[in-house]
Amino acid sequence: QVQLVESGGGLVQPGGSLRLSCAATGSIFSAYAWRLGWYRQAPGKVRELVALITSGGSTNYADSVKGRFTISRDNAKNTVYLQMNSLKPEDTAVYYCNFYSVNWGDYWGQGTQVTVSS
């Protein structure tokens, strides 16, 4: 069983930065063929993938955040981060992390609110 806890959300002005954390119980990085993604869902919109990191070391980003967001991991802390720079009002959403591996299954965190507004 894996539990994911997101933190780091809040209110920030346009152009500002936030770093989100997704802390996992268990040594998720030892799982087979895992991937961990940050998703977001704005009011009235479908949930969308923002950034992804895999066990193979690859990262992928939505076009809307390329060059502004960076996903990274800390193996010792079982934590994945999403560094968000140059934030825009359209980045406002609830951000969720999702972990999936072939042998461990699929898990979601509870979400953290990010609001970009002046």
Buried (B, 14 or more C-beta within 10 A) or exposed (E): EBEBBBEBBEEBEEEBEBEBBBBBEBEBBEBEEBBBBBBBBBEEEEBEEBBBBBBEEEEBBBEEBEEBBBBEBEEEEBBBBBBBBEBBEEBBBBBBBBBBBEEBEEBBBEBBEBBBEE
